[in-house]
């Protein structure tokens, strides 16, 4: 991981579900923003602070030719980072605001849209994709299945699920159950289990997972 954090994106404030939502936008260099596919990138419970890995992920995805939106969704409920109690208490509020954001982007962005999230961000991406239409693809890393969707059919766009087989924070059974649920609903889900990885991937697995994510996005979003 680079020592210096990437430059901040351009900040915007939107009204989503009746509340203000701060978003950073990372644009690809030399691309026409009017036709560039959009990624809504959801950070984990540690937030989107200046030294967080999600900022490098946003810059990397923009460098690969995507417009990246990084919403600071925890701020809606006054957090910069979230523990288990905050996740249980505020998940529905975060989901509501992000679903409104997806609907807004679907109305205003001409290219395809993908939702990407890790851990808490992955769980929110999953719930948002069920709540709001418009996403062409869904990429989840180390994500848990939120209890709020337990009884819902998983009617989703194509999904990429990546999970460490040694994850003790979110067991890999979550990934398997998600894949089974998507298949049962008639959808497509690609699952990639990394046998020697935990909740957070090491540098080698991170590079492999990122390459697979980009391949998946180019297949399902760029042509959307």
Buried (B, 14 or more C-beta within 10 A) or exposed (E): EEEEBBEBBEEEEBEBBEBEBBBBBBBBEEBEEEEBBBBBBBBBBBBBEEEBBBBBBBBBBBEBBBBBBBBBBBBBBEBEBBEEEBBEEBBEBBBBBBBBBBBBBBEEBEBBBBBBBBBBBBBBBBBBBBBBEBBBBBBBBBBBBBEBBEEEEBEBBBBBBBBBEEBEEBBBEBBBBBBEBBEEEEBBBBBBBBEEBBBBBEEEBBEBBBEBBBEBBBBBBBEB
